[in-house]
Amino acid sequence: MQAGRLGMDPFALSTKAYLVNGNIGYEAQAVAAMVYSSPVLVGRLRFDYEGEGDDRIVKVTGRLRGDTQPCEYVSPPLKVLAQGGKSPLWKKDPDQQMAYYATRAWARRWVPDVIMGVYTVDEMEDADMRDVTPRDSAGDRMKVNLMKF
């Protein structure tokens, strides 16, 4: 269903999906693909890196359809980002990992409707997930209300 809503190939998306604590999580690459496949983005995101080593940051810039001004997001420094990162790529290819992190953060800030309900594996592993399902369903309430008539 998510693939259809996002206009993506469900089989391709499923290869980037994982079950984490009973919930579906996606690789950061899939979240980036969701952003790029969205009609709200004009062109591609731009990544500008500044600083060295643990102080390195990335600034992501993108333009939304209908807007004249670019939308920006500046990441925390690498020393902060890599703390929670479980992927070995944080050490091998930190710029790529920073780009994935910043793409997700940019999307959460500027186009939350595009990735609403979609979380990456690392977000889900770090989150304290809890069941927020109502005790009684809308169907149960409807049955009770119909019985009153």
C-alpha positions in Angstrom: 0.0 0.0 0.0 2.8 2.4 0.9 4.5 1.7 -2.5 1.3 2.5 -4.3 0.7 5.7 -2.4 4.3 6.8 -3.1 4.1 5.8 -6.8 6.9 3.2 -6.3 7.5 -0.3 -7.5 6.3 -2.5 -4.5 8.9 -5.2 -5.2 11.7 -2.7 -5.3 10.5 -1.1 -2.1 10.1 -4.4 -0.4 13.8 -5.2 -0.9 14.6 -2.1 1.3 12.1 -3.0 4.0 12.7 -4.7 7.4 10.6 -5.8 10.3 11.8 -4.0 13.4 10.0 -4.6 16.7 6.9 -5.8 14.8 6.8 -2.6 12.5 8.0 -2.0 9.0 11.2 0.1 8.7 13.0 1.1 5.6 16.6 1.6 4.6 17.5 5.3 4.3 18.0 4.7 0.6 14.3 3.9 0.2 13.3 7.1 2.1 15.6 9.1 -0.3 13.9 7.4 -3.2 10.5 8.4 -1.8 11.5 12.0 -1.6 13.0 12.0 -5.1 9.9 10.3 -6.6 7.6 12.8 -5.1 6.1 15.4 -7.4 6.6 18.2 -4.8 10.4 18.3 -5.3 11.8 20.3 -8.2 15.1 18.8 -9.3 17.4 17.0 -6.9 18.6 17.9 -3.4 22.0 19.5 -3.1 24.5 18.5 -0.5 27.2 20.9 0.7 29.7 19.6 3.2 31.6 21.8 5.6 34.3 21.1 8.2 36.5 18.1 8.8 36.4 14.9 10.9 33.9 14.8 13.8 32.9 18.5 13.2 31.8 17.9 9.6 28.2 18.9 8.8 26.1 18.8 5.7 23.7 21.4 4.4 20.8 20.1 2.2 19.0 22.4 -0.1 16.0 21.6 -2.2 13.2 23.6 -3.9 9.6 22.7 -3.7 7.2 23.1 -6.6 5.6 26.5 -6.5 8.2 28.0 -4.1 10.8 30.5 -5.3 13.0 30.1 -2.2 15.1 27.0 -1.5 14.4 25.0 1.6 17.5 24.2 3.7 18.4 21.8 6.5 21.8 21.8 8.3 22.8 18.6 10.0 24.3 18.2 13.5 28.0 17.4 13.4 29.2 14.0 12.5 30.3 13.3 16.1 26.6 13.6 17.1 25.1 11.7 14.1 27.5 8.7 14.2 26.8 8.1 17.9 23.6 6.3 17.2 24.5 4.9 13.8 24.7 1.2 13.8 25.8 0.9 10.1 29.5 0.3 9.5 29.2 2.9 6.7 29.3 5.7 9.4 33.1 4.8 9.6 33.7 3.7 5.9 31.6 6.4 4.1 30.4 9.0 6.5 29.5 11.6 3.8 27.0 9.1 2.3 25.5 8.3 5.7 25.2 12.0 6.5 23.5 12.6 3.2 20.9 9.8 4.0 20.4 11.2 7.5 20.0 14.8 6.2 17.7 13.8 3.4 15.3 12.2 5.9 15.6 15.2 8.2 15.0 17.6 5.3 11.9 15.7 4.3 10.6 15.6 7.9 10.9 19.3 8.1 9.8 20.4 4.6 7.6 17.6 3.1 6.4 15.5 6.0 3.4 14.5 3.9 5.7 12.7 1.5 7.1 10.3 4.2 4.3 10.4 6.7 4.3 7.1 8.5 7.6 5.9 7.0 10.5 5.4 9.4 14.0 4.2 8.8 15.4 1.1 10.5 17.7 3.2 12.8 14.8 5.5 13.8 12.7 2.4 14.8 15.5 0.8 16.7 16.1 3.9 18.7 12.4 4.7 19.3 10.4 3.6 22.2 7.5 2.2 20.2 4.2 1.7 21.9 0.8 0.5 20.8 -1.6 3.4 20.3 -4.4 1.3 18.9 -7.7 2.2 20.6 -9.1 -0.4 22.9 -12.4 -0.5 21.0 -12.5 -0.1 17.3 -14.8 2.2 15.3 -16.6 -0.9 14.2 -17.3 -1.9 17.7 -18.6 1.6 18.6 -20.8 1.5 15.5 -22.3 -1.9 16.5 -23.1 -0.6 20.0 -24.7 2.6 18.6 -26.8 0.6 16.1 -28.0 -1.7 18.9 -29.5 1.4 20.6 -31.9 2.0 17.7 
